Amino acid sequence: MRRPEPVLCDISPPLGRETAVFPGDTPLEREVVLDLARGDTVTLSTLRSTCHLGAHVDAPSHYDPGGATIGARPLAPFVGPCRVVRVRVARGGLVTTAMVRAALAEAHPGADGRIEVERVLFATGTYPDPAEFTTDFAALAPELVDWLASEGVTLVGIDTPSIDPAESADLPAHRAVRRHDLNILEGVVLSHVEPGLYELIALPLRLAAFDGSPVRAVLRTLVGP
């Protein structure tokens, strides 16, 4: 019997002028330098944007003065087995360890509320429209980041623009990530994704001096032997 083919699930929002960014950040702009419609030999565009656009990863240099840039980060954390966890959290609230363990126990009875993989994405449902920036999205409690690190997690992701609240100045979740040298994936779209195990592919661009990078984040269904 032929094995089923793995299915790719795109978890990246479409990117355009309408894609919302943090207030004060640089929205996506496209300048058409050459255009086939004008009789040019090719169409050629210039892109200008924040590197924290749509689905994106943060480099340590984004929140740590001595941190590595995104081009210096290893690629392994951005590819591999991943668990999607749908949590019940209020808008503007913090995702806690208790919430995550409860969601895991409900979705996977007998798993003892453990992550069991190195990558985890949290579906909060609190930032439903990537084209409309709102400040009441859910974020991660710093103690949750500590617990994830103790579970062997190397990458944490969320379906909101940030793992910290929109108006946070001291960024406690980012500081917890820095303590454990984890990787951050923000701005993914998970409303159409069932909780469970997948393979994550979310490779950042090799931007030599940048503090982050947009990614084309996808989940691939796992197919057994």
C-alpha positions as CSV (number, residue, x, y, z in Angstrom):
1,M,0.0,0.0,0.0
2,R,1.4,3.4,-1.0
3,R,2.1,5.8,1.9
4,P,0.1,9.1,1.9
5,E,2.1,12.1,0.8
6,P,2.7,14.8,3.5
7,V,0.6,17.8,3.2
8,L,1.9,21.4,3.4
9,C,0.0,23.9,5.5
10,D,0.9,27.5,5.0
11,I,0.9,29.5,8.3
12,S,2.2,32.7,6.9
13,P,-0.1,35.7,6.4
14,P,0.0,37.3,2.9
15,L,2.3,40.3,2.7
16,G,1.3,43.6,1.1
17,R,0.9,47.3,1.8
18,E,-2.1,46.4,4.0
19,T,-0.1,44.1,6.3
20,A,-0.1,45.7,9.8
21,V,3.1,46.5,11.6
22,F,3.8,47.9,15.1
23,P,3.0,51.6,15.2
24,G,6.2,53.5,14.2
25,D,7.6,50.5,12.3
26,T,8.1,50.5,8.5
27,P,5.2,49.0,6.5
28,L,5.8,47.1,3.3
29,E,6.4,49.2,0.2
30,R,7.0,48.1,-3.3
31,E,8.5,50.4,-6.0
32,V,8.3,49.1,-9.6
33,V,11.6,50.1,-11.2
34,L,11.1,48.2,-14.5
35,D,7.8,46.9,-15.8
36,L,6.9,44.5,-18.7
37,A,3.6,46.3,-19.0
38,R,5.6,49.5,-19.9
39,G,7.7,47.7,-22.5
40,D,10.7,47.0,-20.3
41,T,12.5,43.7,-20.8
42,V,11.7,42.5,-17.3
43,T,9.7,43.5,-14.3
44,L,11.9,44.6,-11.4
45,S,10.8,45.7,-8.0
46,T,12.4,47.3,-4.9
47,L,11.1,46.2,-1.5
48,R,11.3,48.3,1.6
49,S,9.9,47.0,5.0
50,T,10.6,46.2,8.6
51,C,12.3,42.8,9.0
52,H,9.6,42.1,11.6
53,L,6.9,41.7,9.0
54,G,4.1,39.1,9.1
55,A,5.5,35.7,10.1
56,H,9.0,36.5,11.2
57,V,11.8,35.4,13.5
58,D,13.5,37.6,16.1
59,A,17.3,37.6,16.3
60,P,18.9,38.0,19.7
61,S,20.2,41.4,18.6
62,H,16.5,42.5,18.6
63,Y,16.4,42.4,22.4
64,D,20.0,41.9,23.5
65,P,22.7,44.6,22.9
66,G,25.3,41.9,22.6
67,G,23.1,39.4,20.8
68,A,23.7,37.7,17.5
69,T,22.2,38.9,14.3
70,I,19.8,36.7,12.4
71,G,22.4,35.7,9.8
72,A,24.6,34.3,12.5
73,R,21.9,32.0,14.0
74,P,22.0,28.3,13.4
75,L,19.2,27.0,11.1
76,A,18.4,23.7,12.9
77,P,15.8,25.2,15.3
78,F,13.8,26.4,12.4
79,V,13.2,23.0,10.8
80,G,11.9,19.9,12.5
81,P,9.1,18.3,14.6
82,C,6.8,20.9,16.1
83,R,3.7,20.8,18.3
84,V,0.8,23.2,17.8
85,V,-1.0,23.9,21.1
86,R,-4.3,25.7,21.2
87,V,-4.7,27.6,24.5
88,R,-7.7,29.2,26.1
89,V,-6.5,32.7,27.0
90,A,-8.3,36.0,27.2
91,R,-7.4,38.9,24.9
92,G,-4.7,40.9,26.5
93,G,-3.8,38.0,28.8
94,L,-0.7,35.9,29.3
95,V,-0.4,32.3,28.4
96,T,0.8,30.4,31.5
97,T,2.3,27.0,32.1
98,A,-0.9,25.8,33.7
99,M,-2.9,26.8,30.6
100,V,-0.5,24.9,28.3
101,R,-0.4,21.8,30.5
102,A,-4.2,21.8,30.6
103,A,-4.4,22.1,26.8
104,L,-1.9,19.3,26.3
105,A,-3.7,17.0,28.8
106,E,-7.0,17.7,27.0
107,A,-5.7,17.1,23.5
108,H,-3.4,14.2,24.3
109,P,-4.7,12.2,27.3
110,G,-1.8,10.2,28.8
111,A,0.9,12.6,27.6
112,D,1.2,14.0,31.1
113,G,1.1,17.6,29.9
114,R,4.5,17.4,28.3
115,I,5.7,19.1,25.1
116,E,7.9,16.2,23.9
117,V,9.4,18.1,20.9
118,E,11.8,21.0,20.5
119,R,9.4,23.4,18.8
120,V,6.1,24.7,20.0
121,L,3.6,27.1,18.4
122,F,0.8,28.6,20.5
123,A,-2.6,29.3,18.9
124,T,-4.3,32.0,21.0
125,G,-6.9,33.3,18.5
126,T,-6.3,36.8,19.9
127,Y,-5.0,38.5,16.7
128,P,-7.4,37.4,14.0
129,D,-6.6,39.9,11.3
130,P,-3.0,40.5,10.2
131,A,-4.2,43.6,8.3
132,E,-5.4,45.3,11.5
133,F,-3.0,46.1,14.3
134,T,-4.6,45.7,17.7
135,T,-2.9,45.9,21.1
136,D,-5.0,43.4,23.1
137,F,-3.4,40.3,21.8
138,A,-2.2,37.6,24.2
139,A,1.4,37.1,25.1
140,L,3.6,34.6,26.9
141,A,4.2,34.6,30.7
142,P,8.0,34.6,31.3
143,E,7.7,31.6,33.7
144,L,6.2,29.7,30.7
145,V,9.3,30.4,28.7
146,D,11.4,29.0,31.6
147,W,9.3,25.9,31.7
148,L,9.5,25.4,28.0
149,A,13.3,25.6,28.2
150,S,13.3,23.0,31.0
151,E,11.3,20.8,28.6
152,G,14.0,21.0,26.0
153,V,12.2,23.5,23.7
154,T,14.5,25.4,21.4
155,L,11.9,27.5,19.4
156,V,8.7,29.1,20.6
157,G,6.1,30.6,18.3
158,I,2.8,32.5,18.6
159,D,0.0,33.7,16.4
160,T,0.4,37.3,17.5
161,P,2.9,40.1,16.7
162,S,4.9,39.5,19.8
163,I,5.5,37.1,22.7
164,D,5.3,40.1,25.0
165,P,2.3,42.5,25.4
166,A,2.1,45.3,22.9
167,E,2.8,48.0,25.4
168,S,5.5,46.2,27.4
169,A,8.7,48.2,27.8
170,D,10.8,45.7,29.7
171,L,9.9,42.6,27.5
172,P,10.0,39.9,30.2
173,A,9.2,37.0,27.8
174,H,12.0,38.2,25.5
175,R,14.4,38.4,28.4
176,A,13.4,34.9,29.4
177,V,14.2,33.7,25.9
178,R,17.6,35.4,26.1
179,R,18.4,33.6,29.4
180,H,17.8,30.2,27.7
181,D,19.0,31.1,24.2
182,L,15.7,30.1,22.6
183,N,14.4,31.2,19.2
184,I,11.3,33.2,18.5
185,L,8.7,32.9,15.7
186,E,6.0,35.5,15.7
187,G,3.0,36.5,13.6
188,V,2.1,33.0,12.3
189,V,-1.5,32.2,11.3
190,L,-2.9,29.1,13.1
191,S,-6.7,29.5,13.0
192,H,-6.9,26.8,10.3
193,V,-4.5,24.4,12.0
194,E,-5.6,21.5,14.2
195,P,-3.5,21.0,17.4
196,G,-1.0,18.3,17.1
197,L,2.4,17.3,15.8
198,Y,3.8,18.5,12.5
199,E,7.1,19.3,10.9
200,L,7.9,23.1,11.0
201,I,9.8,24.8,8.2
202,A,10.4,28.5,8.9
203,L,13.9,29.4,7.6
204,P,15.0,33.0,8.1
205,L,17.0,34.8,5.4
206,R,20.7,35.0,5.9
207,L,20.7,38.8,6.6
208,A,24.1,39.5,7.9
209,A,23.5,42.5,10.2
210,F,19.8,42.3,10.8
211,D,17.7,41.9,14.0
212,G,15.1,39.6,12.4
213,S,13.8,38.2,9.2
214,P,10.4,37.5,7.6
215,V,9.9,33.8,6.9
216,R,7.6,31.6,4.8
217,A,6.4,29.4,7.6
218,V,4.8,26.1,6.8
219,L,3.7,23.0,8.7
220,R,4.1,19.6,7.0
221,T,2.0,16.7,8.2
222,L,4.0,13.8,9.6
223,V,3.8,10.5,7.7
224,G,4.7,7.3,9.5
225,P,7.0,4.6,8.1
